[in-house]
Amino acid sequence: MTSTGHCNNIMNPALLEIGVGSFNAPSSTYRHYWTQAFGRQ
């Protein structure tokens, strides 16, 4: 929540839907990657 851009997206009342994805890459540096998309249809 310390990132202004991320906080604005998360707290935006106009965005009513969320999609979440994950990817597992055991040989990579971080191994687990996550993404989220906010929107409104």
C-alpha positions as CSV (number, residue, x, y, z in Angstrom):
1,M,0.0,0.0,0.0
2,T,3.0,2.3,0.0
3,S,2.8,2.6,-3.8
4,T,0.5,5.4,-4.8
5,G,-0.5,3.7,-8.1
6,H,-1.2,0.4,-6.4
7,C,-3.1,2.0,-3.6
8,N,-5.3,4.0,-6.0
9,N,-6.2,0.9,-7.9
10,I,-7.0,-1.2,-4.8
11,M,-9.1,1.6,-3.2
12,N,-10.9,2.8,-6.4
13,P,-14.7,2.3,-5.7
14,A,-15.4,2.3,-9.5
15,L,-13.5,-1.0,-9.9
16,L,-15.9,-3.8,-8.8
17,E,-14.2,-6.9,-10.1
18,I,-10.8,-8.6,-9.6
19,G,-8.9,-11.3,-11.4
20,V,-6.0,-13.0,-9.8
21,G,-3.4,-15.2,-11.4
22,S,-0.4,-17.2,-10.2
23,F,2.5,-18.9,-11.9
24,N,5.0,-21.3,-10.4
25,A,8.5,-21.4,-11.9
26,P,10.7,-23.5,-9.6
27,S,13.9,-22.7,-11.3
28,S,13.4,-18.9,-11.3
29,T,14.7,-16.4,-8.7
30,Y,11.3,-15.9,-7.0
31,R,9.6,-19.2,-7.9
32,H,6.1,-17.9,-7.4
33,Y,4.6,-15.0,-9.4
34,W,1.3,-13.3,-8.7
35,T,-0.8,-10.8,-10.7
36,Q,-4.1,-9.1,-10.2
37,A,-6.3,-7.1,-12.5
38,F,-9.0,-4.7,-11.3
39,G,-11.9,-3.7,-13.5
40,R,-15.6,-3.1,-14.1
41,Q,-17.8,-4.5,-16.7
